[in-house]
Amino acid sequence: MPDAFGDVPPQLMALWATPRDDAPDQVEVYPEHWTALSVFLAMQTQWRVGFGGETGLDYSALPMVYDCMGIEPGEKSAVFDALRQLEIETLTVWAKEKKDG
């Protein structure tokens, strides 16, 4: 799965999602979503965690991630909106997995 720097290493993908027997080996990502997905993957070490588990991403690291990935100023707002959607969906899936546990 390519990102801004090439392929995403399997070790990074392993941190992002817990493999399941019914999970596909590959997923389709539209080209216009690569930047947001790449930023999301780069932020995977930035989860805030409370007593109840993950609460969201620590956005204080986002400016550095944007700079390192070469995100243009005009792209930042749209990338942030997409990043928030990925964050919300991830938290939703994790909450369901905890509940179904």
C-alpha positions as CSV (number, residue, x, y, z in Angstrom):
1,M,0.0,0.0,0.0
2,P,1.9,3.1,-1.1
3,D,2.1,6.3,0.8
4,A,3.9,9.6,0.4
5,F,7.2,7.8,0.8
6,G,6.5,4.5,-1.0
7,D,5.1,1.3,0.4
8,V,3.8,1.2,4.0
9,P,5.9,-1.3,5.9
10,P,4.0,-4.4,7.1
11,Q,5.2,-3.6,10.7
12,L,3.4,-0.2,10.5
13,M,0.2,-1.8,9.1
14,A,0.4,-4.4,11.9
15,L,0.2,-1.5,14.4
16,W,-2.7,0.1,12.7
17,A,-5.1,-2.8,12.5
18,T,-5.4,-6.1,14.3
19,P,-5.6,-8.9,11.6
20,R,-8.8,-10.8,11.5
21,D,-9.6,-14.0,9.7
22,D,-12.3,-12.2,7.6
23,A,-10.2,-9.1,6.8
24,P,-9.1,-8.7,3.2
25,D,-5.4,-8.8,2.4
26,Q,-5.7,-5.5,0.5
27,V,-8.1,-2.6,0.5
28,E,-8.8,-0.1,-2.3
29,V,-8.0,3.5,-1.5
30,Y,-8.9,6.2,-3.9
31,P,-6.0,8.3,-5.0
32,E,-7.5,11.5,-3.6
33,H,-7.5,9.8,-0.1
34,W,-3.8,8.7,-0.1
35,T,-2.6,11.9,1.6
36,A,-5.1,11.7,4.4
37,L,-4.5,8.0,5.0
38,S,-0.7,8.6,4.9
39,V,-1.0,11.3,7.6
40,F,-3.3,9.1,9.6
41,L,-0.8,6.2,9.5
42,A,2.0,8.6,10.4
43,M,0.0,9.7,13.5
44,Q,-0.4,6.2,14.8
45,T,2.0,6.7,17.6
46,Q,0.0,9.8,18.8
47,W,-3.1,8.2,20.3
48,R,-4.2,9.8,23.6
49,V,-5.2,7.1,26.1
50,G,-7.3,7.5,29.2
51,F,-8.6,5.1,31.8
52,G,-11.3,3.9,29.4
53,G,-8.9,3.5,26.5
54,E,-8.1,5.6,23.4
55,T,-9.7,9.0,23.3
56,G,-8.4,10.4,20.1
57,L,-5.3,11.6,18.3
58,D,-2.9,14.1,19.9
59,Y,-3.1,16.9,17.3
60,S,0.0,18.7,18.7
61,A,2.1,16.4,16.6
62,L,0.2,17.2,13.4
63,P,2.2,20.3,12.3
64,M,5.4,18.3,12.4
65,V,3.8,15.4,10.5
66,Y,2.5,17.9,7.9
67,D,6.0,19.4,7.5
68,C,7.7,16.0,7.3
69,M,5.3,14.8,4.7
70,G,5.3,18.0,2.6
71,I,1.6,18.8,3.0
72,E,0.9,22.1,1.3
73,P,-0.8,24.8,3.4
74,G,-3.8,24.8,1.0
75,E,-4.3,21.0,1.6
76,K,-4.1,21.1,5.4
77,S,-7.8,21.8,6.2
78,A,-9.1,19.1,3.9
79,V,-6.5,16.6,5.2
80,F,-7.5,17.4,8.7
81,D,-11.2,16.9,8.0
82,A,-10.4,13.5,6.5
83,L,-8.0,12.6,9.4
84,R,-10.8,13.3,11.8
85,Q,-13.1,11.0,9.9
86,L,-10.5,8.2,10.0
87,E,-10.0,8.9,13.7
88,I,-13.7,8.7,14.5
89,E,-14.2,5.5,12.5
90,T,-11.2,3.9,14.2
91,L,-12.5,4.8,17.7
92,T,-15.9,3.5,16.7
93,V,-14.5,0.2,15.6
94,W,-12.3,-0.1,18.7
95,A,-15.3,0.6,20.9
96,K,-17.4,-2.1,19.2
97,E,-14.5,-4.6,19.5
98,K,-14.2,-3.8,23.2
99,K,-18.0,-4.2,23.7
100,D,-18.1,-7.5,21.7
101,G,-14.9,-8.5,23.3
